[in-house]
């Protein structure tokens, strides 16, 4: 709390007028994060973009969030506030799963994704892969978090779910434009 007060340029007393203790502060941050995830889903639903563009938006958002969270954040949260950690990770996992299932259904209806895809299975694999990139040391930590590694995993995923029309769109619209 001392570090937080110093960073904000306020007294600890002022912080404690807003929160009861550290656990309450963390709980409020988790609630804010969950609300932001719900708002993100709503924004996706009304974006007017196609499924591939939505998936690019999802991937960019996840990458941005990953950059701001130190690996020690997860460790400390799990160690000192295990119940809050469990709740937060379960909620995050559920939101991502829901977003990916909806995206797959949208992509199939738009004729961009393969019709035979099992959305629930693909969403589970996607969530699992994202969690493993965050928590495992399969690749060196910096390599796993690098822009190029995340881009490769994303392109790999798209090649698995897109049909010919989706791959053509991907090749001509997104990949080409990102490499300029």
C-alpha positions in Angstrom: 0.0 0.0 0.0 3.0 2.3 0.6 4.2 1.8 -2.9 0.7 2.4 -4.3 0.3 5.6 -2.3 3.7 6.8 -3.4 2.9 6.0 -7.1 -0.4 7.9 -6.9 1.0 10.7 -4.9 -1.6 10.4 -2.2 -1.5 9.2 1.4 -2.4 5.7 2.6 -5.2 7.2 4.6 -6.8 8.4 1.4 -6.5 4.9 -0.1 -8.1 3.4 3.0 -11.1 5.8 2.6 -11.8 4.0 -0.7 -10.9 0.4 0.2 -11.0 -1.6 3.5 -7.7 -3.5 2.9 -5.4 -5.0 0.2 -7.8 -7.8 -0.4 -10.7 -5.4 -1.0 -8.5 -3.3 -3.4 -7.6 -6.5 -5.4 -11.2 -7.6 -5.4 -12.2 -4.2 -6.9 -9.5 -4.4 -9.5 -10.7 -7.9 -10.5 -14.3 -6.6 -10.7 -13.2 -3.8 -12.9 -11.3 -6.2 -15.2 -14.3 -8.5 -15.4 -16.6 -5.5 -16.3 -14.1 -4.4 -18.9 -14.2 -7.9 -20.4 -18.0 -7.8 -20.5 -17.9 -4.4 -22.2 -15.4 -5.8 -24.7 -17.8 -8.6 -25.7 -20.6 -6.0 -26.1 -18.3 -3.9 -28.3 -17.4 -6.9 -30.4 -21.0 -7.8 -31.0 -21.7 -4.3 -32.3 -18.5 -3.7 -34.2 -19.7 -4.4 -37.7 -16.4 -6.2 -38.5 -16.2 -9.7 -39.8 -15.0 -12.7 -37.6 -11.4 -12.5 -38.7 -11.2 -8.8 -37.9 -12.8 -9.5 -34.6 -10.3 -12.2 -33.9 -7.4 -9.8 -34.7 -9.0 -7.3 -32.2 -9.2 -10.1 -29.6 -5.6 -11.1 -30.1 -4.3 -7.5 -30.0 -6.2 -6.9 -26.8 -4.8 -10.0 -25.1 -1.3 -9.1 -26.2 -1.7 -5.6 -24.8 -3.0 -6.9 -21.5 -0.2 -9.5 -21.3 2.4 -6.7 -21.7 1.1 -4.8 -18.7 1.1 -7.7 -16.3 4.3 -8.9 -14.7 4.7 -12.6 -14.3 5.3 -11.9 -10.6 1.7 -10.5 -10.5 0.3 -13.9 -11.1 2.7 -15.5 -8.7 1.9 -13.0 -5.9 -1.8 -13.1 -6.5 -1.9 -16.9 -6.4 0.3 -17.0 -3.3 -1.2 -14.3 -1.1 -4.8 -14.3 -2.4 -5.5 -17.7 -3.8 -9.3 -17.4 -3.7 -9.2 -14.1 -5.6 -6.7 -15.6 -8.1 -9.0 -18.6 -8.7 -12.0 -16.4 -9.2 -10.2 -14.1 -11.5 -8.6 -16.7 -13.7 -11.8 -18.7 -13.9 -13.8 -15.6 -14.9 -11.1 -14.6 -17.5 -11.1 -18.2 -18.9 -14.9 -18.2 -19.2 -15.0 -14.8 -20.9 -12.3 -15.8 -23.5 -14.0 -19.1 -24.1 -17.3 -17.4 -24.7 -15.7 -14.8 -27.1 -14.0 -17.6 -29.1 -17.1 -19.7 -29.4 -19.1 -16.7 -30.6 -16.3 -15.8 -33.0 -16.3 -19.3 -34.5 -20.0 -19.3 -34.9 -19.8 -15.9 -36.6 -17.0 -16.9 -38.9 -18.9 -20.1 -39.9 -22.1 -18.1 -40.7 -20.0 -15.5 -42.7 -18.4 -18.3 -44.7 -14.9 -17.5 -43.5 -14.4 -20.5 -41.2 -14.7 -24.2 -41.9 -18.3 -25.3 -41.4 -17.3 -28.6 -39.6 -15.5 -26.8 -36.8 -16.5 -27.8 -33.3 -16.6 -24.4 -31.7 -16.5 -25.6 -28.1 -13.4 -27.8 -28.8 -11.6 -25.0 -30.7 -12.4 -22.5 -28.0 -11.1 -24.8 -25.3 -7.8 -25.4 -27.2 -7.4 -21.6 -27.8 -7.9 -20.8 -24.1 -5.5 -23.5 -23.1 -2.9 -22.3 -25.6 -3.2 -18.7 -24.4 -2.9 -19.8 -20.7 0.2 -22.0 -21.5 1.9 -19.1 -23.2 1.4 -17.0 -20.1 2.4 -19.5 -17.5 4.7 -22.2 -19.0 8.2 -21.9 -20.0 7.9 -24.0 -23.1 9.6 -21.2 -24.9 12.0 -18.9 -23.2 9.7 -16.3 -21.4 10.8 -13.4 -23.5 10.4 -15.4 -26.7 6.9 -16.6 -25.7 5.9 -13.0 -25.1 7.5 -11.5 -28.1 5.4 -9.9 -30.8 6.7 -12.4 -33.4 5.9 -15.4 -31.3 2.4 -14.3 -30.5 1.8 -13.4 -34.2 2.9 -16.8 -35.3 0.6 -18.6 -32.8 -2.2 -16.4 -34.0 -1.5 -17.1 -37.7 -1.3 -20.8 -36.9 -4.7 -20.6 -35.2 -6.3 -18.8 -38.2 -4.9 -21.3 -40.7 -6.5 -24.0 -38.7 -10.0 -22.5 -38.6 -10.3 -20.6 -41.9 -11.7 -22.1 -45.1 -10.3 -21.0 -48.5 -12.4 -17.8 -48.5 -11.1 -16.9 -45.0 -7.5 -17.6 -46.0 -7.8 -15.5 -49.1 -9.2 -12.7 -47.0 -6.5 -13.1 -44.4 -3.7 -13.2 -47.0 -4.9 -10.1 -49.0 -6.3 -7.9 -46.2 -4.8 -8.5 -42.9 -1.4 -10.0 -43.4 -0.5 -7.8 -46.3 -1.6 -4.7 -44.5 0.3 -5.6 -41.3 3.6 -6.1 -43.1 3.6 -2.7 -44.8 
